[in-house]
Amino acid sequence: MSDANCWPSLPVWQTFNESVQGRLIPVQPSVAFCSGNPPNDDLCNNALTEWTNSKWRSDQVGSMQNHNWENTSCSDHLGNVICTQGSVPRLAVNATTVEHVQATVRFSSEKNLRLVIKTTGHDYLGRSTAPDSLLLWLHYMKSMTLIEQYTSCTGEDVANAIRLGAGVQWGEVYTWLSAYNLIAIGGASSTVGAIGGFLQGGGHGPLTRWKGMAADQVLEFDVVTADGQRRTVNACENKDLFWALRGGGGGSFAVVLSAVLRTFPSPSMVSALYTVSALNEDRYARFIHDFIRFIPILADVGYAGYFYMIDTSIVIALFVPNGNFTVAATTIDELMKNNTDLQFSMNSTRLFPSFYDYFALIMAPSNPTGGNVLLGSRLIPEKIVRDQPDRVAEAFFQARGHNKTQSILIGHLVAGGQIAKISINNSVNPAWRTALLHMVNVQGWDEDTTVSDQNMIASRLRVQVEILQTVAGDAQSSCYLNEADPNEPNWEQKFFGTRTNYDRLASIKKDLDPNGLFICRNCVGSDEWSADLNCPKRSSANRVNVAMFLFFLVKFFYRF
């Protein structure tokens, strides 16, 4: 770096490593083992085999779920090339205790380091990684505790609350709670961290129409703030921070060590799965119009779920928690029986005794990662879906994905219902309270795609999002901040709903973290950050003390 004082010397790192009980480790990109002279063939082959395995990726300190956010020169397609560090942090603290977290926060603040926080790397905005940074890795803070009778600070008695540690993933939570016939309101992916960016960004999932957003279920947080202090955060203590952490986005306000959440008796699940194809675009368009007109009817019966639109096909995966099987099956049959001329490669309606049975069989196996992906999204108001279904259908038809461009339009029927009815004061984007659908355009590309073509892909995604915006409230439209376009114009309003909401979050951020220790892309307060004020936050692949890095690399692998 231009200022040598920006990166600590080797003796300083050694002293810090002792303070965290030797938990300081080197960080490498996903397939760095495949470079070198010679490469480590066993580790390389394992990395290539597990490339799209989200569980494997979440277990790798330097791996992101989507490879483009590693921003390195090596991949599973490019063979044995020199692997640059890219956007992957140089060093990480594999934190397993509160003291490890506090020491890392204080050290980063004292040494003016760029600090990033990661649990699993499920992030579509690049917030879990940064070049020339120190990573606070919370992945192995795996505690899960059932509190049979929990009394909140306001005196509310809550049966079967749970306290989850920072590294717990939703698949682990669902499996654990199934033994008690309980469920928490979590995500659709088993490897997503339960209380990190998912929860702190609001958190939608298969059961959110049934019981509200994930952030609506929080009773208390245990956190470390930018001054290194451990704090209890709830409706009585640190109330502003409690409001901000429930929807204001991860990586911005504090390091969350654990959270106390509500649970519910597990519902049964009526499942409806269809794969429908049309022979031409005109017939496909007519079915999409029929389907969108029918969505309010499905919602009124209690259906939630997902649909995937590409070319002239649509995959529909819907379900009703605690639904009446006869009513649910008869309702969706009304839609399908009017379209019997279409091709149905899947047509299944069945009853599952519990959410976990449904999740384990239907949702958990479908979790591919490892590719290059950009997302763009909009929340579609329920009033527009109900009052103007043909406009909505035409927009979805125009914004659908195409095989030839590696794109897909994903519909999430996860809003409305209890999300709209619940009365709770938190920082969740208020557009969630009036939405019915969350629509996401997913855009992928190959590893050998040129930078110029990648820029064209990003521009094409903006066009698709602008089509969705026409039925999302136009200039006042919003999106889900965890599944949004990193190039979103006016992201402060789009991610957080209103400028008033964002300004309150920014004020809380400034009070808690005046020096901007917790900075991440498109996060609260990051619009005020200037790279010139903090030299470690400049990106450069060549300016870190290489001798120091290799020293830790050798020490790390010598332990195994």
Buried (B, 14 or more C-beta within 10 A) or exposed (E): BEEEEBBBEEEBBBEBBEBBBEBBBBBBBBBBBBBEEEBBEEBBEEBBEBBBBBBBBBBBBBBBBBBBBBBBBBBBEBEBEEBBBBBBBBBBBBBBEBBBBBBBBBBBBEBBBBBBBBBBBBBBBBBBBBBBBBBBBBBBBBEBEBBEEBEBBEEEEBEBBBBBBBBBBBBBBBBBBBEBEBBBBBBBBBBBBBBBBBBBBBBBBBBBBBBBBBBBBBBBBBBBBBBBEBBEBBBEEBEBBBBBBBBBBBBBBBBBBBBBBBBBEBBBBBBBBBBBBBEEEEBBBBBBBBBBBBBBEBBEBBBBBBBBBBBBBBBBBBBBBEBBBEEBBEBBEEBBEEBEEBEEEEEEBBBBEBBBBBBBEBBBEEBEBBBBBBBBBBBBBBEBBBEBBEBBBBBBBBBBBEEEBBBBBBBBBBBBBBBBEBEEEBBBBBBBBBBBBBBBBBBBBEEEBEEEEBEEBBEBBBEBBBBBBBBBBEEEBBBBBBBBBBBBEEBBBBBBBBEEBBEBBBBBBBEBBEEBBBBBBBBBBBEEBEEEEBBBBBBEBEBBBEEBBEBBBEBBEEEE
